[in-house]
Amino acid sequence: MTKQPLAPGRVLIIGSGIGGLAAGIILSKLHCRVTVVEKNPLPGGLMRGYERSGIECPTGVHYMGALDEGQPLRRLWDYLGVTPLIPLERMGMEGIIDRYVFDDFVFDLPSGMDAFEASLRRSFPEEQVQIKSIMADLRDIARTLSSLDMVLSPTTTALSYVNFESMGQRLLRIGCSQKLCTVLAVPATLIGVPLQECPAFYYYMTLASYLMSSWRLAGSSARMAEAFLSRFKSLDGDVITGDGVESIRVESGQVQGVVLKSGRILEASTLIAAIHPKMAAAMLPAGAIRPSYAQRVAQIVNTKGLFGVHVAVNADTHPALPYNIYRLYPEADGSLPRGVFHQLRPSGQTGVNLLSLITTSGVEEWRPWAGTRSGRRGSDYGAAKEKKARHVISEASRIFGPLTDGKILDSYTPLTIRDWVASPDGSPYGILRSAGQLMQAASLNRTSIRGLYLAGQNRLCPGIMGTILGSFQAVMQIIGHEQFARGVAGEFL
């Protein structure tokens, strides 16, 4: 069938991460002419890992939830047509998805709502009333998530106001102990928001998706990036790589297209910025957006960055684990603990497994090199990275035993993420979806420029589920609720 433009001219999308490609697939299925523009040589954003010593090191995709038959993410993937293209392995087959290791106890996160409730009740026998309340709320949000009603809701604020109370405040209000709060704090880290600031709805949505079913990629993370890319191209989508957007052209409040770094001009009356709003705003002509909008963008707070280490270890002494481990350390002031994520998986090389370690690290920790670019930061930066990597590995040895024979393949900082995907402050989760700035963040989705829309994780919520949901909502904003309900949502609701 001949492609028909959505509006005069084609649709341009800035950014080829999962949000940009998902939006591109949806619009292409609607017979729009879509071009995705990516500044990096390879498309895929944080879906795509990188190789060191012949071993692929994952970055943004470690595991995901709700991908079983009929579950919400699976239904969205089925609509996009990527499900059969992505090799997956199910977690929790041995009863554990995640293991939380504290100084004085261990809590295993199982698969399934009922199993999770039973585990909580066994571990916290004095808090049965609190657990009953938590599980009632969790099951309620799980039903909302399963129905995918939020896709058809113009904004998530249509949901009950109480669901955007801070989860930390809610747990204190119902009388949860500090120990129970520390266990329940971990799922909030999957979207980069501290429990004390995490809206209850986002918290429960994240936890519910993993309890429905948890999965990780079976093999290279490049397969996931290639799946979205190949599906988009099969629908006649076009991708430009290695030539980022220099500026967005706007005349009389209407998008006209973009100017690329190379000087090439692409014309379009519809533009989706699947990048951070701050980066999109910087591409606009002076005065193109209202001062109030520009101020909101400038004041938005982002989630904290991460420090990651990839270590090649002997497969005989360190066999792969079918679950993840979170090592959690109490803070001196009694606040909720800091943690380190551990994943030990086959590397693809015989006799070698890959141990990936991730912990929070603010951009301020790397301030001396903030003005530099990747590959040009000098030996002192390398020494600082190695020192931190050695410390994280030393802590990991308390879980896995001696790691002296381990080989550090690579480590990365918030500056790495900043340069790779143009995320201010180097945050892989983008905007902080805290209870305090929820409305401010949501208001950024209306730019006041005709034809300019936001997509990806900064539109609704981070994580694979939140990012794809945000892209569906962006398309609904472009084509209108009625056409979206008829031409898109009818296929997966």
C-alpha positions in Angstrom: 0.0 0.0 0.0 1.3 3.5 -0.8 2.4 5.4 2.2 0.4 8.5 3.0 1.9 11.3 5.1 0.3 12.0 8.5 0.4 15.7 7.6 2.1 17.6 4.8 5.6 16.3 4.7 7.1 13.3 6.4 7.5 12.4 10.1 10.9 12.8 11.6 12.0 11.1 14.8 15.1 12.2 16.7 16.7 9.3 18.6 16.8 5.6 17.7 16.4 4.1 21.1 13.5 1.8 22.0 11.2 4.8 22.3 12.1 6.3 18.9 11.9 3.0 17.1 8.7 2.0 18.8 7.0 5.3 17.7 8.5 4.8 14.2 7.0 1.3 13.9 3.5 2.5 15.1 3.4 5.4 12.7 4.7 3.2 9.8 2.0 0.7 10.5 -0.4 3.7 10.0 1.2 4.2 6.6 3.2 7.3 7.5 6.5 8.1 5.9 8.9 8.0 8.8 12.6 8.8 9.1 14.6 8.2 12.3 17.7 10.3 12.8 20.5 9.0 15.1 23.8 10.8 16.0 25.7 7.6 16.7 27.0 5.2 14.0 24.8 2.4 15.2 21.1 2.7 16.1 19.5 1.3 19.2 20.5 3.6 22.0 20.8 1.8 25.4 19.3 -1.4 23.9 22.6 -2.0 22.3 25.6 -3.2 24.2 29.3 -3.1 23.2 32.2 -5.5 22.9 35.3 -5.8 24.9 37.8 -8.7 24.3 35.1 -10.4 22.1 32.5 -10.3 24.9 29.4 -8.2 24.7 28.8 -5.9 27.7 25.1 -5.0 28.1 24.1 -1.4 29.1 20.4 -0.6 29.4 18.8 -4.0 29.1 19.3 -6.5 32.0 15.9 -7.9 32.5 12.3 -7.0 31.9 8.8 -8.0 33.0 5.2 -8.8 31.8 6.3 -10.6 28.6 4.3 -13.8 29.1 1.5 -14.6 26.6 -1.3 -12.1 27.1 0.6 -9.9 29.5 0.8 -6.1 28.8 4.4 -5.8 27.5 3.9 -8.9 25.4 0.8 -7.5 23.8 2.5 -4.2 22.9 5.5 -6.2 21.5 3.1 -8.4 19.5 1.5 -5.2 18.1 4.9 -3.9 17.1 5.8 -7.2 15.6 9.1 -7.7 17.4 8.2 -10.6 19.8 9.4 -13.4 17.5 12.6 -11.5 16.7 13.9 -11.2 20.3 15.4 -14.4 22.0 14.4 -14.5 25.6 14.9 -16.7 28.6 12.4 -16.8 31.5 13.7 -16.0 35.0 12.3 -17.4 38.3 12.0 -21.0 37.1 13.9 -22.0 40.2 11.7 -19.8 42.4 13.8 -16.6 42.5 13.9 -13.5 40.3 16.1 -11.4 42.6 17.9 -12.0 45.8 18.2 -9.1 48.2 21.3 -9.5 50.4 21.4 -7.3 53.6 23.9 -7.3 56.4 21.7 -9.5 58.6 19.2 -11.2 56.4 18.3 -12.3 52.8 15.0 -11.8 51.0 14.2 -13.7 47.8 11.9 -12.1 45.3 9.8 -14.9 43.7 7.8 -15.0 40.5 4.0 -14.4 41.0 1.8 -12.2 43.2 0.8 -15.0 45.5 4.3 -16.2 46.0 5.5 -12.6 46.7 2.8 -12.1 49.3 3.6 -15.5 51.0 7.3 -14.5 51.1 6.5 -11.2 52.7 4.3 -12.8 55.3 6.9 -15.4 56.2 9.6 -12.8 56.5 7.6 -10.2 58.4 5.1 -12.1 60.6 4.4 -9.0 62.8 3.2 -6.9 59.8 0.4 -8.9 58.4 -2.0 -5.9 58.3 0.5 -3.8 56.5 1.2 -6.5 53.9 -2.5 -7.0 53.3 -2.8 -3.3 52.4 0.3 -3.3 50.2 -0.9 -6.4 48.3 -4.4 -5.0 47.8 -2.9 -1.9 46.2 -0.4 -3.9 44.2 -3.1 -6.1 42.7 -5.3 -3.1 41.9 -2.5 -1.4 39.9 -1.6 -4.8 38.3 -5.2 -4.9 36.9 -4.9 -1.4 35.6 -1.6 -2.2 34.0 -3.0 -5.4 32.5 -5.9 -3.6 31.0 -3.5 -1.0 29.4 -6.1 1.7 30.0 -3.3 4.1 30.6 -2.5 4.0 26.9 -5.9 5.5 26.1 -5.8 8.0 28.9 -4.5 11.4 27.6 -2.5 11.8 30.8 -1.8 9.5 33.7 -3.3 12.1 36.1 -6.7 10.7 35.2 -5.9 7.9 37.7 -6.6 8.2 41.4 -4.7 11.0 43.0 -3.8 8.8 46.0 -1.7 6.6 43.6 0.8 9.4 43.2 1.5 9.7 46.9 5.1 8.9 47.6 5.5 5.2 48.2 7.8 5.9 51.1 5.2 8.1 52.7 2.5 5.5 52.1 4.5 2.8 53.8 5.2 5.0 56.8 1.6 6.0 57.0 0.4 2.4 57.3 3.1 1.6 59.9 5.6 -0.5 58.0 8.9 -1.2 59.8 12.2 0.1 58.6 13.2 -3.5 57.7 10.1 -4.0 55.5 10.7 -0.6 53.9 14.2 -1.6 52.9 13.0 -4.8 51.2 10.3 -2.9 49.4 12.7 -0.1 48.3 14.5 -2.2 45.7 11.9 -2.1 42.9 11.9 1.7 42.9 15.6 1.6 41.8 14.5 0.0 38.6 13.2 3.4 37.5 15.8 5.4 39.3 13.6 7.0 41.9 14.2 6.7 45.7 11.4 5.1 47.6 10.8 8.2 49.6 10.1 10.1 46.3 8.6 7.4 44.1 4.9 7.8 43.2 3.0 4.7 44.4 1.5 4.1 41.0 4.9 4.0 39.2 6.3 1.8 42.0 3.4 -0.7 41.9 3.4 -0.7 38.1 7.1 -1.6 38.0 6.9 -4.3 40.7 3.8 -5.8 39.2 5.3 -6.2 35.8 8.3 -8.2 37.1 6.0 -10.4 39.3 3.8 -11.2 36.3 6.8 -12.7 34.6 10.5 -11.8 34.4 12.7 -12.3 31.4 16.2 -11.5 30.2 17.8 -11.7 26.7 19.1 -15.0 25.6 22.3 -14.0 24.0 23.4 -10.6 22.5 21.5 -7.4 23.4 22.2 -6.4 19.9 19.5 -8.8 18.9 16.9 -6.6 20.6 18.1 -3.5 18.9 18.2 -5.2 15.6 14.7 -6.6 16.1 13.2 -3.1 16.5 15.4 -1.8 13.7 14.6 -4.5 11.2 10.8 -4.3 12.0 10.9 -0.6 11.4 12.7 -1.0 8.1 10.4 -3.8 7.0 7.6 -1.2 7.1 9.7 1.1 4.8 11.0 3.2 7.7 14.2 5.1 7.0 17.2 5.5 9.4 19.9 8.1 9.2 22.9 7.3 11.4 26.1 9.1 12.3 24.6 12.5 11.6 22.8 14.1 14.6 20.4 17.0 14.6 22.0 20.4 14.9 18.8 22.4 15.1 15.0 22.1 14.7 13.5 24.5 12.2 10.4 26.4 13.4 8.4 29.1 11.6 5.3 30.8 13.0 5.1 28.3 15.8 5.1 25.3 13.4 7.8 22.7 12.9 9.4 22.8 9.5 12.1 20.1 9.9 15.7 19.8 11.1 19.2 20.7 10.1 21.7 17.9 10.7 25.3 18.3 11.9 26.4 17.7 8.3 24.3 20.7 7.1 21.7 18.5 5.4 18.2 19.8 5.8 15.2 17.4 6.3 11.8 18.9 5.9 8.9 17.7 8.0 5.8 19.1 9.6 5.7 16.4 12.4 8.7 15.8 14.6 9.1 13.5 17.5 11.9 14.1 19.9 12.6 10.7 21.5 15.4 12.4 23.6 15.6 14.4 26.8 13.4 17.5 26.7 16.4 19.6 27.7 18.3 18.4 24.6 15.3 19.0 22.4 14.8 22.5 23.8 18.4 23.4 23.1 17.9 22.6 19.4 15.0 25.1 19.0 15.4 28.6 17.7 15.6 31.4 20.4 12.1 32.4 21.5 10.4 29.4 19.9 9.0 28.1 23.1 7.3 30.1 25.9 9.5 31.4 28.7 7.5 29.4 31.2 8.1 26.1 29.3 11.8 26.9 28.9 12.0 27.5 32.7 10.3 24.2 33.5 12.8 22.4 31.2 15.7 24.2 32.8 14.6 23.4 36.4 13.7 19.7 35.8 15.6 17.3 38.1 17.0 14.1 36.6 17.6 10.7 38.1 21.0 9.9 39.4 23.7 8.4 37.1 25.2 4.9 37.4 28.6 3.4 37.5 29.0 0.0 35.9 31.7 -2.7 35.7 31.9 -5.7 33.5 34.2 -8.5 34.7 35.1 -11.8 32.8 35.3 -14.6 35.3 36.1 -18.3 35.2 32.9 -20.3 34.5 34.0 -23.3 36.6 34.6 -21.3 39.8 31.8 -18.8 39.2 28.9 -20.5 37.4 26.1 -18.5 35.9 23.1 -17.6 38.1 19.5 -17.7 36.9 18.6 -14.7 39.2 20.0 -11.3 40.0 21.6 -10.3 43.3 21.2 -6.9 45.0 23.6 -6.3 47.8 22.2 -3.6 50.0 24.2 -1.5 52.6 22.6 0.4 55.4 23.2 4.1 55.6 24.6 5.6 58.9 21.6 8.0 59.2 19.1 5.1 59.1 17.8 6.1 55.7 17.0 3.4 53.1 20.1 1.5 51.9 22.4 2.0 48.9 22.9 -1.0 46.7 24.8 -2.8 44.0 23.2 -4.8 41.3 24.9 -8.1 40.3 24.2 -10.2 37.3 26.3 -13.3 36.5 25.6 -14.8 33.1 27.2 -16.8 30.2 29.5 -14.5 28.2 29.3 -16.4 24.9 32.9 -17.6 25.2 33.7 -21.1 26.4 34.7 -21.3 30.0 34.0 -17.6 30.7 31.1 -15.9 32.4 30.3 -12.2 32.6 29.8 -10.5 35.9 28.0 -7.2 35.6 28.0 -4.8 38.6 26.0 -1.6 38.7 25.7 1.1 41.4 24.5 4.7 41.6 27.0 7.4 40.9 26.2 11.1 40.5 27.7 13.2 37.8 29.3 15.3 40.6 31.6 12.4 41.4 33.1 12.8 38.0 33.1 16.6 37.9 36.8 17.1 37.1 36.2 15.5 33.7 32.8 17.0 33.0 34.1 19.2 30.2 35.8 16.3 28.3 34.4 13.7 25.8 34.6 9.9 25.8 38.0 8.6 24.7 39.7 11.9 25.5 39.6 12.0 29.3 43.2 11.1 30.1 44.9 8.7 32.4 43.7 10.3 35.7 40.1 9.5 34.7 41.1 5.9 33.9 42.8 5.6 37.2 39.7 7.0 39.0 37.4 4.5 37.2 39.7 1.6 38.0 39.9 2.5 41.7 36.1 2.6 41.9 35.8 -0.6 39.9 38.3 -2.4 42.2 36.2 -1.3 45.2 33.0 -2.6 43.7 34.6 -5.9 42.8 36.1 -6.3 46.3 32.6 -5.9 47.8 31.2 -8.4 45.2 33.8 -11.0 46.3 32.0 -11.2 49.7 29.1 -12.7 47.7 30.8 -14.7 45.0 34.1 -15.6 46.7 37.6 -14.5 45.5 37.5 -12.6 42.1 41.3 -12.2 41.8 41.3 -14.1 38.5 38.6 -11.9 37.1 39.5 -9.6 34.2 37.9 -6.1 34.1 36.6 -5.7 30.6 35.3 -2.2 31.0 33.7 0.3 33.4 31.5 3.3 32.6 30.4 6.4 34.4 27.5 8.9 34.1 29.8 10.8 31.6 29.8 7.8 29.4 26.0 7.7 29.3 25.8 11.4 28.8 28.0 11.3 25.7 26.4 8.2 24.3 22.6 9.0 24.5 22.8 12.8 25.2 21.2 12.5 28.7 21.9 15.5 30.9 23.7 14.5 34.1 24.4 11.1 32.5 21.3 9.5 33.8 20.1 6.4 32.0 16.6 6.9 33.5 16.2 10.6 32.4 13.7 12.8 34.2 13.2 12.0 37.9 9.6 10.8 38.2 9.2 11.9 41.8 6.0 12.7 43.5 7.2 16.3 43.9 7.8 17.0 40.2 5.3 14.7 38.6 3.0 17.4 37.2 6.0 19.5 36.1 7.4 16.6 34.2 4.0 15.7 32.6 3.5 19.3 31.5 6.6 19.1 29.3 4.7 16.8 26.8 2.8 19.9 25.5 5.5 22.0 23.9 3.2 24.7 22.4 5.0 24.2 19.0 2.7 22.7 16.4 4.0 19.4 15.1 6.6 18.9 17.9 6.1 15.9 20.3 8.1 14.1 22.9 8.4 10.3 23.2 10.5 7.7 24.9 11.2 7.3 28.6 11.1 11.0 29.4 7.5 11.2 28.3 5.8 8.9 30.8 8.1 6.6 32.8 11.5 5.0 32.3 12.1 1.3 31.8 11.2 -0.7 28.7 7.5 -0.8 29.6 7.3 2.8 30.5 9.2 3.9 27.4 7.1 2.0 25.0 3.9 3.1 26.7 5.2 6.7 26.3 5.7 6.2 22.6 2.1 4.9 22.1 0.9 7.9 24.0 2.9 10.2 21.7 1.3 8.7 18.7 -2.1 9.1 20.2 -1.3 12.8 20.8 -0.4 13.2 17.2 -3.3 11.4 15.5 -6.0 12.0 18.1 -7.8 9.8 20.6 -10.5 8.6 18.2 -8.2 7.6 15.4 -5.8 6.0 17.9 -8.6 3.9 19.5 -9.8 2.7 16.0 -6.5 2.3 14.2 -4.0 1.2 17.0 -5.5 0.3 20.3 -8.1 -2.1 18.9 -5.3 -4.5 18.0 -4.0 -5.0 21.6 -6.8 -4.0 24.0 
